[in-house]
Amino acid sequence: MAKILMAYFSRADENYFGGAMRYVKVGNTQIVCNTIKGLINADTFKIEMETPYSPVYMTCIEEAKADLRAKARPALVSLPDSIDEYDTIILAYPNYWGTMPMAVFTFLEAFDFSGKTILPLCTNEGSGMGGSERDIQRACPGATVNKGLSITGSRAAEAKGDLQRWLKTNGLL
Ligand SMILES: Cc1cc2nc3c(=O)[nH]c(=O)nc-3n(C[C@H](O)[C@H](O)[C@H](O)COP(=O)(O)O)c2cc1C
């Protein structure tokens, strides 16, 4: 069986849940990734910024918007030594301003994904995948980018059925 890497970005702290702000210990994307870990064998890698965004939601959205506008590539705490052993990469992230957090671009641009299959998974509060699938394909020209899965972030804990179907569609279950 092909080796799978699940790389993800997720932010805990204050977030917006159906009309109210709330502090959480585990971000929505991380919840979804934890469910996936219970379903398949995959190595996991958390994409973490050296200087994380603010725990305060309103500050975070402004910082993330500024990084998007500046086409920033925030430095990461670490990177995997290599991704050579993986054929399939599950790439999970929140929708930030219609695409991925800029830290995910930093991650993608650090490696050659030629010949690999990337499965995008995006948690969001209504914008779906946004332009993220196109942006992944641009950052990884030699990769096959399969159709992504959009999960409503505030319902991340109830996503198991959708995740199972998506993993089956992609031959991982
Ligand atoms: C900086 C920022 C920008 C966001 N932009 C969008 C957006 O454009 N569209 C959308 O539907 N949700 C947006 N959201 C909501 C997140 O995508 C959603 O809450 C996601 O599940 C957060 O995942 P996490 O808890 O794993 O970080 C944004 C959230 C943040 C913090």
The ligand as an SDF file (V2000), in Angstrom:
LIG
                    3D

 31 33  0  0  0  0  0  0  0  0999 V2000
   -7.7720   34.4570    8.9560 C   0  0  0  0  0  0  0  0  0  0  0  0
   -9.0560   33.7480    8.6640 C   0  0  0  0  0  0  0  0  0  0  0  0
   -9.6520   33.9150    7.4220 C   0  0  0  0  0  0  0  0  0  0  0  0
  -10.8070   33.1880    7.1050 C   0  0  0  0  0  0  0  0  0  0  0  0
  -11.3660   33.3460    5.8580 N   0  0  0  0  0  0  0  0  0  0  0  0
  -12.4520   32.5990    5.5380 C   0  0  0  0  0  0  0  0  0  0  0  0
  -13.0330   32.6870    4.2250 C   0  0  0  0  0  0  0  0  0  0  0  0
  -12.5870   33.4780    3.3770 O   0  0  0  0  0  0  0  0  0  0  0  0
  -14.1040   31.9190    3.9540 N   0  0  0  0  0  0  0  0  0  0  0  0
  -14.6310   31.0380    4.8650 C   0  0  0  0  0  0  0  0  0  0  0  0
  -15.6020   30.3530    4.5510 O   0  0  0  0  0  0  0  0  0  0  0  0
  -14.1030   30.9300    6.1130 N   0  0  0  0  0  0  0  0  0  0  0  0
  -13.0330   31.6820    6.4630 C   0  0  0  0  0  0  0  0  0  0  0  0
  -12.4750   31.5600    7.7220 N   0  0  0  0  0  0  0  0  0  0  0  0
  -13.0160   30.5380    8.6500 C   0  0  0  0  0  0  0  0  0  0  0  0
  -12.1100   29.3070    8.6980 C   0  0  0  0  0  0  0  0  0  0  0  0
  -11.8410   28.8270    7.4030 O   0  0  0  0  0  0  0  0  0  0  0  0
  -12.7500   28.1800    9.5250 C   0  0  0  0  0  0  0  0  0  0  0  0
  -13.1200   28.6200   10.7910 O   0  0  0  0  0  0  0  0  0  0  0  0
  -11.8010   26.9900    9.6260 C   0  0  0  0  0  0  0  0  0  0  0  0
  -12.5270   25.8260    9.9620 O   0  0  0  0  0  0  0  0  0  0  0  0
  -10.6910   27.2160   10.6570 C   0  0  0  0  0  0  0  0  0  0  0  0
   -9.8950   26.0640   10.7380 O   0  0  0  0  0  0  0  0  0  0  0  0
   -8.8940   25.7910   11.9500 P   0  0  0  0  0  0  0  0  0  0  0  0
   -9.7350   25.8560   13.2260 O   0  0  0  0  0  0  0  0  0  0  0  0
   -8.3750   24.4260   11.7010 O   0  0  0  0  0  0  0  0  0  0  0  0
   -7.8290   26.8180   11.8950 O   0  0  0  0  0  0  0  0  0  0  0  0
  -11.3700   32.3110    8.0720 C   0  0  0  0  0  0  0  0  0  0  0  0
  -10.7790   32.1970    9.3410 C   0  0  0  0  0  0  0  0  0  0  0  0
   -9.6440   32.9100    9.6470 C   0  0  0  0  0  0  0  0  0  0  0  0
   -9.0330   32.7620   11.0150 C   0  0  0  0  0  0  0  0  0  0  0  0
  1  2  1  0
  2  3  1  0
  2 30  2  0
  3  4  2  0
  4  5  1  0
  4 28  1  0
  5  6  2  0
  6  7  1  0
  6 13  1  0
  7  8  2  0
  7  9  1  0
  9 10  1  0
 10 11  2  0
 10 12  1  0
 12 13  2  0
 13 14  1  0
 14 15  1  0
 14 28  1  0
 15 16  1  0
 16 17  1  0
 16 18  1  0
 18 19  1  0
 18 20  1  0
 20 21  1  0
 20 22  1  0
 22 23  1  0
 23 24  1  0
 24 25  2  0
 24 26  1  0
 24 27  1  0
 28 29  2  0
 29 30  1  0
 30 31  1  0
M  END
$$$$
